Amino acid sequence: MTINELQDEIIEEFSDFSDWMDKYQLLIDLGNEQAPLDERYKTESNLIDGCQSRVWLQADYEEGNIRFTAESDALIVKGIIALLIRVLSGHTPDEILAAELYFIDRIGLKDHLSPTRSNGLLAMVKQMRMYALAFKAKEGA
């Protein structure tokens, strides 16, 4: 699936709920469904700067695609990173760098996060794009 098809799928899932308590529950469920991050990746270098909670993000480059895995110690944040992984993982660096992540606004996520969580969301996206840039540069070397 393309990044936009994955985003549209998420928008569809969230459109089933009108109440934000239900949407938060969906986020928590998504986070809980995510496989735990291997302990060896819970390092200082994998922690994302700018997040109020602790979020570890691991990126692996396999056959031209980036695979992301992550974990957080906060339930809602774990759900947010699970959404980002669902959309971006398994794509090429170019696809990730070119992606406009419109699902964040369309599901109303940005409007329903505290300022610190919003900053954390931006930090997660930025870190994923930085990995894409790094792998792209390595690929061209």
N, C-alpha and C positions, 0 to 999 in steps of 0.2 A: 504494500500500500504506500501511496505517496504521503508526504508530511501533511498536505492539505486534506487528504481523505481521512487521515487519522484525526486531525483537528475537527473535521466535520462530524466524525463519529462521537467524539467527546461532547461537542456542542449538543448533539442529539440526545445523548445520555443525560446531560444536565437539564435539558429542556423538559424532561419528564417531571421535574420538581419545581414548584414555584416558591416553596418555603426554604429560606436559607439554612435552617436547622437541618433539613433533609439533605441539602447540598453538602453541608459540612460532614454529615454522616457518610455520604457517598465518598467524599475525600478520605475520611478516616478508613473506610472499608478498602478503598484502593490502596492506601498505604499499607494496611495490614495484609493484603494479598501479595504484596511484593516480597520476593525472596530476601532473606536477610543478607546483608553484605558480609562477605568473608572477613573475619577478624583481622587478617593481615593487611586489609585495605583501610582499616580505621586508624590512619596515621595523621599526624599533624599536617603533612603536605597535601592530604586529600580533603582536609577541612575547607569549607567555603568561607572566605572572608565576607563579612557584611550580613551574615545571618545571625539573628538573635539566638536561635536554637543551634545545636551542633548538627551539621550536615556534612557527611562524607560523600564525595563523588569520585568514582573510579571510571576511567575511560580506557578501553582497549581497542586497538586498531586491528581488525581482522578482514583480510581480503577486500580492502578498499572501503570498508564500512567501519563506523565507530559504534562500539557497544558500551552503553553506560550502565553502571550499577551504582546504587546509592543507598544510604540509610540516614535517618534522622532520629533524634531522641524526642521529637515532638510529633504527635499524631497527625495534625493537620498538615504540617510541613512535609511529613513523610508522604502524605497523599499528593501534595503539590509536586514533589520531585518525581513521584510515580507517574503523574500525568506528563511531565516534561520528558521522562525516559520513554514513555509510550509513544510520544510524538517524534522524538529525535533519534532514539537509539536504532541502530541498524541502517543508518543512512550515511552517505558519503560526506566528507568535509564540505564540499561545495553545496550540497543540498542543505546542510545545516546552516551554513553561513548565509545562504540566500533565503532561508525560511522567514516568513513574516508570521509570528506567532499570534494570530488574531483570536485564537480560541480563548485566551486569557481574558480579553475584554468581552467577548461574546457571551461567555458563561457568567460574567459579572464578578469574576474572581477578584480583580483588582479593587473593585468598589467595596468588597466585603472583607478585606484584609486590613489589619492594623498597619499604620505607617511602617513599623519595623518589619512586619511580615512582608509587606510590599517590597521593601528594600531587599529583603532576603530572596524574594522571588526573582527580582532583577539580577541579584548576585548569582543565583543559580543559572539563569539563562546566560549571563555573561561568561561564567566559568565553562559552560558547555560549548559556547562559541570559541572560547580561547583554546580549548582542546582541539576543536575542529581546525582552527588556524594553525596550531602547532603540527597536527598530523598532515595538513595540507603542505606546510613548509617542508616537512620531513620527506613527504612524497616527491616533491619537486627537486629535492637535493640530489 
